[in-house]
Amino acid sequence: MKKIHFIGIGGIGMSALADILIAGGKSVTGSDLRPNSITDKLKDKGAVIYKGHSGDNLTGEIDLVVKTSCIRDNNPEIEKAREKGVPIITRGELLKSIMEEAGTSVAVTGTHGKTTTSALIAHILEACGKDPTFAIGGEIGKAANARSGKSGIMVAEVDESDGFFRNIGSTCAAITNIEREHMEHYGNMENLIDAYKEFIGRISPEGALFYNGEDALLSGMVKGSSARAFSFGIDGSFDVGCEELQHAKNIEFELVFSRSRSGRVKSSLIGRHNAMNLLAAIGICSQIGVAPDDIIKAISSFSGVGRRFDRVAKIGDVEVVEDYAHHPTELFSVIHAARDYSDGRTVVVFQPHRHSRTADLAEDFMTCFNEADVLILTDVYSADEDRAEGAGVRDIFENMNKKSFELVDLVEKDRVPERVSSIVRGNDVILILGAGDIRDVSGELVERIKKKRIRGRTLRHGAQG
């Protein structure tokens, strides 16, 4: 198949696969309601990008249509593809076929941390001359979410949200953790656990599974794996572990393989959760044959992933940071890390993602922000979901214990820059959190803070004069 059309090509996962196909000589077209910098890069590489969905976008001969799981059957491009008899597959099916062609495939999944972990693996392998292909859910160093290498090694972030990941086999895999998530698809934890068991069962018996040894649920599940299973963790005895961990301003620790020290790891990342991601990546890369010294050297040059504690601006002593965190556990982890990192207050702006998730985890949302000094909540980003029954963001706002905070407010998204800039103080770290379009407020917020600080200096200097 030479001509492939992507519906929703601007998504981080879809665009990565489109990039790999273009590098392989395929002709790629795609449509998206909101073209972005990623689609611009694909366009520069030869893709034809359409804004909006229309049957007219499927012009000429098309051999295959790829869609995201959120594209509905009445989408005009789906209807046109059916009319023309063009095969239609999901993003997960395409990823599966690409991974099956790889000599060594690495799959990274789990509720939290899979983007950073897969990006670390890809970066280490590339820095050590392994020439991998990779497709991940974030931009490494704000530059790339995909690469086409020639070594036969494929690294993929495998999303569990729609359940298809249970069909994907791999040579090696890392599972970061398992928590209640995506109940709009699974319905209950039992179904989610069954999907992970199927994923584990598809790892090659000659391969290896690296799993979070601190996760009791996951530790019990891996016993059924036919692949060799290796644990990673911090507080305890694990196959891949660490000692003397520091993670406030940056991460440093002594790497431990099977109770033997193997060198000192230094990373610009922060937070205990990222130390766990590092251990998972180190385990996978060592399994592929990279020496510990080379892994450690490569980690030191890893600059992070876009929207994962992404320091987008520093205005004097005030920092504005974006992070994709949207699950209560992720939110707690990034706020805790920011509190250790900051010399001042931690100011949190959060946009809930999906009505179903907001309702399902409402009680956890009421407590996961407690380490913030200031909390600004805004309306739910629906991700094309219809409004669900159950608690919404206003219910969370009204029922949470506000005594834990200096200030809590519920603000429309368009008013967030004005509200936050009006309360900002020296040494504040402002976290813009969420998986939706909340990042749109960052630019205006930064400009408002700059103007406020310039005005404040002018007033002070004028008073002195």
CORBELDA-V26169 format. One line per field, one symbol per residue. phi: phi as a letter, one per 40 degrees, with the letter a starting at -180 (. if undefined). psi: psi as a letter, one per 20 degrees, with the letter a starting at -180 (. if undefined). Layout:
phi=???
psi=???
//
This chain:
phi=.bbbbbcgccccccccccdcccccgccbbabacbdaccccccccchcbbbcgbacccccgcbcabbbcccccccccccccccccgccbbcdcccddcccccccbbbbbahcbgcccccccccccccccgcfccaabcaccfgbabaabcbcgcbbbcbcccbgcdccccacbabbcibbcafccccgacccccccccccccccddccabbbcccccccccccccccccbbcbibcibbcbaabfcbaccacaaccbbfgbcbhbcbbccbgccccccccccccccccchccdccccccccbcchbdgbfcccabbgbbbbbbacdacdcccdcccccccccccbcbbbbbbcbgcccdccbdccccbccccccbbbcbccccfgccdcchcbccccccbcccccbcababbcdccddcccccbcbdgcbbccbibcbccccccccdcccdccccccccccccccc
psi=phopppokiiqhgghghggghghjjqpprqqqhnqahghghhghjiqpppprpqhiimqbpphqppqriiprhjphhghhgghikpqprrghhggghghhiqgopppprrgqjhggghgggggggghjjilqqqorkropkkgpjqqoajijpppppopjhjihhiipqrgqqpohrproqlihghgrhghgghghggghijpphibqppqoiiohghhhhihjpirpppqqrgnaorhoarqlppjfhrpprppooljppjrpppqirrqhhhhghggggggghhhijpqghhggghhhjpiaqpknlonhqondjpqppqqipiqgggggghggghghhqjbqoopppoqophgggghkghhhiiijhiqgppoqrqpohljqqpqqaqahhggghiqoiiiqhppqoqqgiiggggghiiqrqjqoopopqjckhihigghgghhgghghggghggghhhh.
//
